[in-house]
Amino acid sequence: MEAPAHNFTALTTDLYEVTMACGYFKAAVTDHEAVFHVTFRENPFAGQFTVACGLATAIDFLRAFHFTDTEVDYLGSQRGNDGKPLFDSRFLDYLRRLQLSCDIDAIPEGTLVFPNEPLIRVLGPIIQCQLLETALLNIFNFQSLIATKAARVCLAAEHDPVIEFGLRRSQGVDGGLTAARAAYIGGCAGTSNLQAGQQFGIPVSGTQAHSWIMFFENEREAFKTYAEAMPNNCIFLVDTYDSIDGIHHAIEIGSELRKQGHEMIGVRLDSGDGVALSIKARRMLDKAGFANAKIVGSGNLDEYMITDLKQRGAKIDVWGVGTKLSTGQPDGALGGIYKLGAIRRPGGAWQYRIKLSEESEKASVPGSMQVRRFHQPDGRFIADAIYETDHGVSEPCEIVDVETEDKTKIPRRARYSDLLVPVFRAGKVVYEGPSIEASREHLRKQLSCAFPEILRLKDPAPYKVGLERSLHEQRSKIITRVRQQFK
């Protein structure tokens, strides 16, 4: 199991979650149940897929969820606009005794997911469901964003290793840590982040910076001194002054290393014309007898720059990607949402709830949702049906696109799997989480099952996802009824 990688507490939430919880408490509906879903409306990076990520972190948070005396005392210190306590003592005592009892289902990490599909479903007492919203969105939004970016970068790099090293420019220490984790699940071969390496077992990589070269009187002395200190970790950064001269110096020191029984790993190009310099470097290294030396490329890279460099013939073996990967550029967030689907009074039936919008496709989906993925005998994905758990899926299945209303019929007796799996039952963990390596391998298999048109960077084709016909009809009826009710 991974070591916990967060400082989440019950107060990792917004104030309005607790004020609503207090409102539910005072309305005497603490025994009412609700079902919420974490979903998103658009794939990031103008792409046509997203990678689910963050479940292991969410499990750590949920397993430990409770309000400590210190946290309750802090809430008790808050004041309303009349200067009186914001929360009364009965509600605070309720929080002090609160224990998670929800049923929670989620899509495993490393699974390809698409707009409107629930990544996680939370069913339980309304107050508990409400209090979990902010933390779950924080976890899944960021880690899914970074895992998706990493998958895109690694697809662009094809079979070349990608190293994540964005800690210095990531959004805080925790942002850098969770970005490294998500990037590894997304396909990166390693990270420069030692804390991530220690906590998650991710391979770590790194040698020297420009400051090391600048400290010494000349580049050759810097390389020689480093080789003496770290003979088994020599990737020489060659662009501090002149890249070609740097390659010459790396070859000289590499030859001395070899005489001592060591082998330099390679050279790193961090600026300049990556195509011309890498081609020249490859020729120089090969001619000098260093055919196995790697050329590492870095310098503000992303999936588009890597694609361009490879198409123009760059001889780069390993890609170091930092800022644009670890911060999820150019998108700031995935944009996940947490919406109420249904409520149930004690002993009663589920009552569906819907949030409307002037844009029909932004109306929420009522009910308790599951995702069924249909696939061909060879494993290739056909389409996904979002269905309501109480109604199941008709045969043959027909799905309706939320935005276009286009209908797609699924072949009869097509193979399928339901994506949301049980994670908590009555507040207890029932899911045996896979290792980070297994989640990474799961994504690799997922990508191999998706048609290439969905994964390409330029003009990707959308994957077919829709509401199962009966759910679509149910949603349409509820929208009509609610609009008539509030005319």
C-alpha positions in Angstrom: 0.0 0.0 0.0 1.1 3.5 -0.7 2.0 5.8 2.2 -0.6 8.6 2.7 0.3 11.6 0.7 -1.8 14.4 2.0 -2.7 16.6 5.0 -6.5 16.2 4.5 -8.7 16.6 7.6 -12.4 17.0 8.0 -11.9 20.7 7.6 -10.5 20.2 4.1 -13.7 21.7 2.9 -15.5 25.0 2.2 -17.5 26.8 4.9 -20.7 26.4 3.0 -20.5 22.6 3.2 -20.6 22.9 7.0 -23.3 25.6 7.0 -25.5 23.3 4.8 -24.7 20.4 7.1 -25.9 22.5 10.1 -29.0 23.4 8.1 -29.8 19.8 7.5 -29.2 19.1 11.2 -31.6 21.8 12.3 -34.2 20.7 9.7 -34.1 17.3 11.4 -33.3 15.4 8.2 -30.1 13.7 9.4 -31.6 10.3 8.7 -32.4 11.2 5.1 -30.2 9.5 2.5 -28.8 11.0 -0.7 -26.7 10.0 -3.7 -24.1 12.3 -5.2 -21.8 11.8 -8.2 -18.4 13.3 -9.1 -18.6 14.0 -12.9 -17.0 16.4 -15.4 -18.4 18.0 -18.6 -15.4 18.5 -20.8 -12.1 16.6 -21.4 -9.1 18.7 -20.7 -6.4 19.9 -23.2 -8.9 20.0 -26.1 -8.6 16.2 -26.1 -11.1 13.4 -26.2 -10.2 11.3 -23.2 -9.5 11.7 -19.5 -7.6 9.5 -17.1 -9.3 8.7 -13.7 -6.8 9.3 -10.9 -6.9 10.0 -7.2 -8.8 7.1 -5.7 -6.0 5.9 -3.5 -5.7 9.4 -2.0 -9.5 9.6 -1.6 -9.5 6.3 0.3 -6.9 7.6 2.7 -9.0 10.7 3.3 -12.3 8.8 3.7 -10.8 6.1 6.0 -9.6 8.7 8.4 -12.6 11.0 8.1 -13.7 12.4 11.5 -13.9 15.7 13.3 -11.3 16.1 16.1 -12.0 18.1 19.3 -9.6 20.8 18.0 -11.5 21.1 14.7 -14.9 21.2 16.4 -13.6 23.9 18.8 -12.5 25.9 15.7 -15.9 25.7 14.2 -17.4 26.7 17.5 -15.3 29.9 17.4 -16.9 31.1 14.2 -19.4 33.9 14.4 -22.3 35.1 12.3 -23.0 38.6 11.3 -24.7 39.3 14.6 -21.6 38.4 16.5 -23.2 35.2 17.9 -21.8 31.6 17.4 -22.4 30.4 13.8 -22.9 26.8 14.9 -24.9 25.8 18.0 -23.5 23.3 20.5 -25.9 20.5 19.6 -24.7 20.5 16.0 -21.0 20.6 17.1 -21.6 17.6 19.4 -23.1 15.8 16.4 -20.0 16.5 14.4 -17.8 15.3 17.3 -19.6 11.9 17.2 -19.9 11.6 13.4 -18.6 8.4 11.9 -18.6 7.7 8.1 -21.3 5.2 7.1 -21.6 5.8 3.4 -21.5 3.4 0.5 -19.0 4.7 -2.0 -18.3 3.3 -5.5 -15.6 4.6 -7.8 -13.8 4.0 -11.1 -10.4 2.5 -10.6 -7.3 4.7 -11.2 -5.8 4.5 -14.7 -9.2 4.0 -16.4 -10.1 6.1 -19.4 -13.2 8.1 -18.6 -15.3 10.6 -20.6 -17.6 13.6 -20.0 -20.8 13.1 -17.9 -19.6 9.8 -16.5 -19.5 9.5 -12.7 -16.0 9.0 -11.4 -17.3 8.3 -7.9 -20.8 7.7 -6.4 -21.5 8.5 -2.8 -24.6 7.2 -1.1 -25.4 7.8 2.5 -26.8 10.2 5.1 -27.2 13.7 3.5 -24.9 15.4 5.9 -22.0 13.0 5.4 -22.4 13.2 1.6 -22.4 17.0 1.7 -19.3 17.2 3.9 -17.3 15.0 1.5 -17.8 17.2 -1.6 -14.9 19.6 -1.5 -12.2 17.2 -0.7 -13.3 14.6 -3.2 -13.4 17.3 -6.0 -10.0 18.6 -4.9 -8.5 15.1 -5.1 -10.0 13.8 -8.4 -9.9 17.1 -10.3 -6.2 17.7 -9.9 -4.9 14.2 -10.1 -7.1 13.3 -13.1 -5.9 16.5 -14.8 -2.2 15.6 -14.3 -2.6 11.9 -15.2 -4.3 12.9 -18.4 -1.5 15.4 -19.3 1.1 12.8 -18.6 -0.7 10.3 -20.8 -0.7 12.8 -23.6 2.9 13.6 -23.2 3.9 9.9 -23.1 1.8 9.2 -26.2 3.7 11.9 -27.9 7.0 10.5 -26.8 5.9 7.1 -28.1 8.1 4.5 -26.5 10.7 7.0 -25.1 10.8 7.4 -21.3 9.4 10.6 -19.8 10.7 11.9 -16.5 8.5 14.4 -14.5 10.5 17.2 -12.8 8.1 20.0 -12.2 8.3 20.3 -8.4 10.0 23.6 -8.4 7.1 25.2 -10.3 4.2 23.2 -9.1 1.3 24.6 -7.0 2.8 24.0 -3.6 4.5 21.1 -2.0 1.4 18.9 -2.0 0.7 19.9 -5.6 4.2 18.8 -6.6 3.8 15.5 -4.6 0.4 14.5 -6.0 1.4 15.7 -9.5 4.4 13.3 -9.4 2.1 10.4 -8.4 -0.5 11.2 -11.0 2.2 11.6 -13.7 3.6 8.2 -12.9 0.2 6.6 -13.2 -0.2 8.6 -16.5 2.8 6.8 -17.9 5.9 8.7 -16.8 8.9 6.5 -16.1 10.1 8.5 -13.1 10.3 11.7 -11.2 12.9 14.1 -9.8 10.8 14.4 -6.6 12.5 12.5 -3.8 9.5 12.7 -1.5 7.3 11.2 -4.2 9.9 8.5 -4.8 10.0 7.6 -1.1 6.2 7.7 -0.5 5.0 6.0 -3.7 8.0 3.9 -4.8 8.4 5.9 -8.0 11.9 5.7 -9.7 13.8 8.9 -9.2 16.1 10.6 -11.6 18.4 13.7 -11.6 22.1 14.7 -11.8 23.2 18.3 -12.0 22.0 21.9 -12.7 23.6 24.8 -14.5 24.7 26.2 -11.1 27.1 23.2 -10.7 28.7 24.0 -14.0 28.9 27.7 -13.2 30.5 27.1 -9.8 33.8 25.8 -11.4 36.3 27.8 -13.4 35.4 25.8 -16.6 32.9 23.2 -17.8 35.5 20.4 -18.1 36.5 20.8 -14.5 32.8 20.8 -13.5 32.2 17.5 -15.4 35.4 15.9 -14.0 34.6 16.9 -10.4 31.1 15.6 -10.7 32.3 12.3 -12.3 34.7 11.8 -9.4 31.9 12.4 -6.9 29.1 10.5 -8.6 30.7 8.1 -11.2 27.5 6.0 -11.4 25.1 8.9 -12.1 26.6 10.9 -14.9 24.3 12.7 -17.3 26.2 15.8 -18.2 24.3 19.0 -18.7 26.0 20.4 -21.8 24.3 23.7 -22.7 25.6 26.1 -20.0 28.0 27.8 -22.4 28.1 26.1 -25.8 26.3 22.7 -26.4 28.8 21.3 -28.9 31.7 22.2 -26.7 29.8 20.6 -23.8 29.3 17.4 -25.7 33.1 17.3 -26.4 33.8 17.7 -22.7 31.3 15.0 -21.8 33.0 12.6 -24.2 36.4 13.4 -22.7 35.2 12.8 -19.1 33.1 9.8 -20.2 36.3 8.2 -21.6 38.1 8.8 -18.3 35.1 7.3 -16.5 35.3 4.2 -18.7 38.9 3.6 -17.9 37.9 3.5 -14.2 35.2 0.9 -14.9 32.3 3.3 -15.0 30.0 4.3 -17.9 28.4 7.7 -18.4 24.7 7.6 -18.8 24.5 10.4 -21.3 24.1 14.1 -21.9 21.2 16.5 -21.4 20.2 19.2 -23.9 18.2 22.0 -22.2 18.1 24.7 -24.8 18.8 25.5 -28.4 17.7 23.7 -31.5 16.7 20.3 -30.1 16.7 18.7 -33.6 20.1 19.9 -34.9 21.8 19.5 -31.5 20.5 16.1 -30.8 21.5 14.8 -34.3 24.9 16.3 -33.9 25.2 14.9 -30.3 24.2 11.4 -31.5 26.9 11.4 -34.2 29.6 12.6 -31.9 28.7 10.1 -29.2 28.5 7.2 -31.6 31.8 8.2 -33.2 33.5 8.3 -29.8 32.2 4.8 -28.9 29.3 5.9 -26.8 26.5 4.4 -28.8 24.6 3.4 -25.6 24.8 6.9 -24.1 21.4 8.5 -23.8 20.4 12.0 -25.0 18.0 13.6 -22.6 15.9 16.5 -23.9 14.4 19.1 -21.6 13.4 22.8 -21.6 9.7 23.8 -21.4 8.5 20.7 -23.2 4.9 19.5 -23.7 3.2 16.9 -25.9 3.1 19.3 -28.9 6.8 20.2 -28.7 7.8 16.6 -28.3 5.6 15.6 -31.3 7.2 18.4 -33.4 10.8 17.4 -32.4 10.2 13.8 -33.2 8.6 14.5 -36.5 11.6 16.6 -37.5 14.0 13.8 -36.7 15.4 14.7 -33.2 17.6 12.0 -31.7 16.3 12.4 -28.2 16.1 9.2 -26.1 14.6 10.5 -22.8 12.3 13.5 -22.2 12.4 15.6 -19.1 9.1 17.4 -18.7 8.5 19.8 -15.9 6.3 22.9 -15.6 3.7 22.2 -18.3 3.2 18.7 -17.0 3.1 19.2 -13.3 0.9 22.3 -13.5 -1.4 20.9 -16.1 -0.8 23.7 -18.6 -2.7 25.2 -20.4 -5.7 24.0 -18.4 -5.9 25.1 -14.8 -8.4 22.4 -13.6 -10.4 19.5 -14.8 -13.7 21.2 -13.9 -15.3 18.3 -12.1 -18.6 18.8 -10.3 -20.5 17.1 -7.5 -24.2 16.8 -8.0 -27.1 15.5 -6.1 -29.0 12.7 -8.0 -31.6 11.5 -5.6 -32.8 11.6 -2.0 -34.7 9.1 0.2 -36.6 9.5 3.4 -36.5 6.7 6.0 -38.5 3.8 4.7 -39.4 5.6 1.5 -38.5 5.3 -2.2 -35.8 7.3 -4.0 -36.9 10.7 -5.2 -34.9 12.0 -8.2 -33.4 15.4 -8.2 -32.1 17.5 -11.1 -30.3 20.8 -11.5 -31.5 22.7 -14.6 -29.6 25.1 -16.8 -30.4 27.4 -19.7 -28.2 25.1 -21.7 -29.9 21.7 -21.8 -26.7 19.7 -21.9 -25.6 21.2 -18.6 -28.7 19.9 -16.7 -27.6 17.2 -14.3 -28.6 13.6 -14.5 -31.0 12.3 -11.9 -30.8 9.0 -10.1 -28.0 6.7 -9.0 -25.6 6.2 -12.0 -23.3 3.5 -13.2 -21.2 3.3 -16.4 -21.3 0.2 -18.6 -18.4 0.0 -21.2 -19.1 -2.2 -24.2 -16.1 -3.7 -26.1 -15.3 -5.9 -29.0 -14.0 -9.5 -28.5 -10.5 -8.2 -28.9 -11.0 -5.7 -26.1 -11.4 -2.6 -28.2 -13.9 -0.1 -26.7 -17.2 0.4 -28.6 -19.1 2.9 -26.4 -20.1 3.7 -22.9 -23.7 3.7 -21.5 -24.5 5.8 -18.4 -27.4 4.0 -16.7 -29.6 4.3 -13.6 -28.9 1.4 -11.2 -32.6 0.8 -10.4 -33.5 0.4 -14.1 -30.6 -1.4 -15.6 -29.8 -1.6 -19.3 -32.2 -2.6 -22.0 -31.2 -5.2 -24.7 -30.3 -4.1 -27.2 -28.8 -1.1 -25.5 -29.3 2.3 -27.1 -27.5 5.4 -25.9 -28.3 9.1 -26.4 -25.7 11.8 -26.6 -26.4 14.4 -23.9 -25.4 17.4 -26.2 -26.4 16.3 -29.7 -29.3 13.9 -28.9 -27.7 11.5 -31.4 -28.6 7.9 -30.8 -26.2 4.9 -31.0 -27.3 1.3 -30.9 -24.9 -1.1 -29.2 -24.5 -4.5 -31.0 -26.5 -7.3 -29.4 -24.7 -9.4 -26.9 -21.6 -7.2 -27.0 -19.3 -7.8 -24.1 -19.2 -5.3 -21.3 -18.0 -4.3 -17.9 -19.4 -1.9 -15.3 -16.8 0.7 -14.3 -17.8 1.8 -10.9 -16.7 -0.8 -8.3 -17.5 -1.0 -4.5 -15.0 0.9 -2.4 -16.7 1.5 0.9 -19.8 -0.2 2.4 -21.3 1.3 5.5 -18.2 3.4 5.9 -15.8 0.5 5.8 -13.2 -0.1 3.1 -14.1 -3.2 0.9 -11.7 -2.4 -2.0 -8.3 -3.8 -2.2 -6.5 -1.0 -3.9 -3.9 -1.9 -6.6 -0.3 -0.9 -6.4 0.7 2.3 -8.2 2.5 0.0 -10.7 -0.7 -1.9 -11.3 -2.7 1.3 -11.9 0.0 2.5 -14.4 -0.2 -0.9 -16.2 -4.1 -0.6 -16.2 -3.8 2.7 -18.0 -1.4 1.2 -20.6 -4.0 -1.5 -21.3 -6.8 1.0 -21.4 -4.9 3.1 -24.0 -4.3 -0.1 -26.1 -8.1 -0.7 -26.1 -9.0 2.8 -27.3 -9.1 3.5 -31.0 -6.1 5.7 -32.1 -8.4 8.4 -33.4 -9.6 9.1 -29.9 -6.0 9.5 -28.5 -4.4 11.6 -31.2 -3.4 15.2 -30.4 -4.6 16.8 -33.6 -8.4 16.6 -34.4 -9.1 13.7 -32.1 -12.4 11.9 -32.7 -14.9 11.8 -29.9 -15.7 8.5 -28.2 -19.3 7.5 -28.1 -20.8 8.1 -24.6 -24.5 8.6 -23.8 -27.3 8.1 -21.4 -29.0 4.7 -21.7 -32.3 5.2 -23.4 -34.6 4.8 -20.4 -32.4 7.1 -18.3 -32.5 9.7 -21.1 -36.3 9.4 -21.2 -36.5 9.7 -17.5 -34.3 12.8 -17.4 -36.3 14.5 -20.2 -39.6 13.9 -18.3 -38.2 15.3 -15.1 -36.8 18.4 -16.9 -40.2 19.0 -18.4 -42.0 18.5 -15.1 -39.7 20.7 -13.1 -39.9 23.5 -15.7 -43.7 23.4 -15.7 -43.7 23.4 -11.9 -41.7 26.6 -11.7 -43.3 28.5 -14.6 
